[in-house]
Amino acid sequence: MIFGKFHFCCLFLNMGLVYLRELDADSKFAIWKIEETADELLSFLQLSDVESHTLKTLNKGKRTLHWLATRVLLRQLLQTEEYIQCVPDNNGKPYLPDYPLQISLTHSFDYAGAMLSKKGACGIDLELVKDKIERIREKFLRPEELAFIPATLNRIEQLYACWCAKEAVYKLQGNKGTSFYHNMTILPFEYTPQGVMQVRLDAHNTSQVFDVYYERFNDYMLGYVVGS
């Protein structure tokens, strides 16, 4: 059963859209600034019984807003008034059974993001940049990775770029057991506010190198990747 009152209004949907980027003819992503209430976001969605139950299990506040905003953003990217079935696979990775597209979702504080690709699996991650990442750097980066991150004014940003890159690859590959520390290696790169790095994934008896793009977005760091 599908329920929920849906009023499609392009003007409203564009209000929260603060960043839209088409990487090529097959892949794009968008960022939404959450300034609406949960009821306002909900009024732009149709939910199944299962989704309604999922929504009720979330704690009131940011988790609810993030969940709703990513679904509204998917509607914007797909440019449809129809119900969008977005479900998790056995590893919790979201997918669209009714579309020939791979997707990835992200959220951080006041923003939500979504990525679509016809080309292959994709991953996107958005993080608010804070000094606290220094406390966990050795949990997701090995000594050889930390060796090429200098103690400069951009050190925090570079650490976040590395985190977002690994998170994006993690979402792309979709397996829960993959470790940031043991299965992913960031190859040396020189940090700039917008750039690309290579991340090697060694897991499940295979090795693959991905080009992961990163950029500063206001006070946030954004990382995204598309497989082939």
C-alpha positions in Angstrom: 0.0 0.0 0.0 1.2 3.5 -0.9 0.0 6.4 1.0 0.8 10.0 1.7 -0.4 13.2 0.1 1.9 14.4 -2.6 1.9 17.8 -4.2 4.6 18.2 -6.8 5.9 21.8 -7.0 9.2 22.4 -8.8 9.6 25.8 -7.2 9.6 24.3 -3.7 11.8 21.4 -4.6 14.4 23.7 -6.1 14.5 25.9 -2.9 16.6 23.4 -0.9 18.8 22.4 -3.8 22.1 24.2 -3.3 24.5 22.2 -5.5 23.8 20.1 -8.6 26.7 18.7 -10.6 26.6 16.5 -13.7 29.8 14.6 -13.9 29.1 13.3 -17.4 26.1 12.1 -19.4 25.6 9.1 -17.0 26.3 10.4 -13.5 25.3 13.3 -11.3 24.9 14.3 -7.7 23.1 17.0 -5.7 23.2 18.5 -2.3 20.2 19.7 -0.4 20.2 22.2 2.5 17.6 21.1 5.0 15.6 24.2 6.1 12.2 22.5 6.1 10.3 20.7 8.9 9.7 17.0 8.8 6.1 17.6 7.9 7.0 19.9 5.0 9.4 17.3 3.6 6.9 14.5 4.2 4.2 16.4 2.2 6.4 16.0 -0.9 6.7 12.2 -0.6 4.7 9.0 -1.1 5.6 6.3 1.4 4.9 2.6 1.5 3.8 0.9 4.7 7.4 -0.3 5.3 8.9 3.1 4.8 6.3 4.6 7.1 7.3 2.1 9.8 11.0 2.8 9.2 10.3 6.5 9.6 8.6 5.9 12.9 11.6 4.0 14.3 14.0 6.9 13.7 14.6 9.3 16.5 12.9 12.6 16.1 15.3 15.3 14.8 18.2 15.2 12.4 17.9 11.5 11.6 14.3 11.9 10.5 15.2 15.1 8.5 18.1 13.4 6.8 16.0 10.3 5.8 13.3 12.5 4.4 15.6 15.0 2.7 17.5 12.2 0.8 14.2 10.9 -0.5 13.0 14.3 -1.6 16.3 14.9 -3.3 16.0 11.6 -5.2 12.6 12.8 -6.5 14.3 16.0 -7.7 17.1 14.2 -9.4 14.8 11.7 -11.1 12.3 14.4 -12.0 9.3 12.3 -11.3 5.9 12.6 -9.5 5.6 8.9 -9.2 6.4 6.8 -6.1 10.1 6.0 -5.8 10.9 2.6 -4.3 14.2 3.0 -2.5 15.2 -0.1 -0.5 18.3 -1.5 1.2 20.0 -4.7 0.1 21.3 -7.3 2.5 24.3 -5.1 3.3 22.1 -2.0 3.9 23.2 -0.4 0.6 20.2 1.5 -0.9 19.1 0.8 -4.5 16.2 1.6 -6.8 14.5 -1.6 -8.0 12.5 0.2 -10.7 15.3 2.2 -12.3 18.5 1.2 -14.2 20.5 3.3 -11.9 23.0 3.0 -9.1 22.6 5.4 -6.2 24.4 6.6 -3.1 23.1 8.7 -0.3 24.9 10.9 2.3 24.0 13.4 5.0 25.8 15.6 7.6 24.2 18.1 9.9 22.2 20.6 7.8 22.8 18.9 4.4 21.8 15.8 2.5 23.2 14.5 -0.7 22.3 11.9 -3.4 24.2 10.5 -6.4 22.9 8.7 -9.4 24.8 6.8 -12.1 24.0 4.7 -15.1 27.7 3.8 -15.5 28.2 1.7 -12.5 28.2 1.6 -8.7 28.9 4.9 -7.1 29.6 6.5 -3.7 29.3 9.9 -2.1 30.2 11.2 1.3 29.7 14.7 2.9 31.3 15.6 6.3 31.5 18.7 8.4 35.1 19.6 8.8 36.2 19.6 12.5 39.4 19.3 14.4 38.3 16.1 16.1 39.4 14.0 13.1 43.0 14.3 14.4 41.9 12.0 17.3 40.9 9.2 15.0 43.3 9.6 12.1 45.3 6.4 13.1 42.1 4.4 13.1 41.5 4.8 9.3 44.9 5.7 7.9 48.0 3.6 8.2 51.5 5.0 8.9 52.4 5.1 5.2 49.3 7.1 4.4 49.8 9.6 7.2 53.4 10.1 6.0 52.4 12.1 3.0 50.0 14.4 5.0 52.1 17.3 6.2 51.5 19.3 9.4 50.3 22.4 7.5 47.3 24.6 7.7 45.5 22.3 5.3 46.1 19.1 7.4 42.6 18.8 8.8 41.1 19.3 5.3 43.4 16.7 3.8 42.5 14.2 6.6 38.8 14.8 5.8 39.4 14.4 2.1 41.0 11.0 2.9 38.0 10.0 5.1 35.4 11.0 2.5 37.3 9.2 -0.2 37.4 6.0 1.8 33.8 6.4 2.8 32.8 6.9 -0.8 34.6 3.8 -1.9 33.1 1.9 1.0 29.6 2.9 -0.2 30.5 2.0 -3.8 31.6 -1.5 -3.0 28.7 -2.1 -0.6 30.1 -4.8 1.6 29.8 -4.3 5.4 33.0 -6.2 6.3 35.3 -3.9 4.3 37.8 -2.0 6.5 39.0 1.5 6.0 42.3 0.6 7.6 43.0 -2.9 6.3 41.3 -2.9 2.9 41.8 0.6 1.5 45.0 2.5 0.7 45.1 6.1 -0.4 48.0 6.6 -2.8 50.1 9.8 -2.2 48.6 13.0 -3.4 49.0 16.7 -2.9 46.0 18.4 -1.4 44.2 21.2 -3.1 40.7 22.6 -2.3 39.4 20.6 -5.2 41.1 17.6 -6.6 41.3 13.8 -7.2 43.1 11.0 -5.4 43.5 7.3 -6.0 42.2 4.8 -3.5 43.2 1.1 -3.8 40.7 -1.4 -2.6 42.1 -4.8 -1.7 39.2 -7.0 -0.7 37.4 -10.3 -1.6 40.5 -11.6 -3.4 40.6 -8.6 -5.8 42.5 -5.4 -6.1 41.1 -2.3 -7.8 42.1 1.4 -7.9 39.5 4.1 -8.0 39.8 7.8 -8.9 38.0 9.6 -6.1 37.1 13.3 -6.5 37.0 15.6 -3.5 36.2 19.3 -2.9 35.5 21.8 -0.2 31.8 22.7 0.0 31.3 25.6 2.5 32.4 24.2 5.9 32.2 20.6 4.6 34.3 18.1 2.7 32.7 16.2 -0.2 34.0 13.0 -1.8 32.5 11.0 -4.7 33.4 8.2 -7.0 31.9 6.3 -9.9 32.9 2.8 -10.9 33.0 1.5 -14.4 
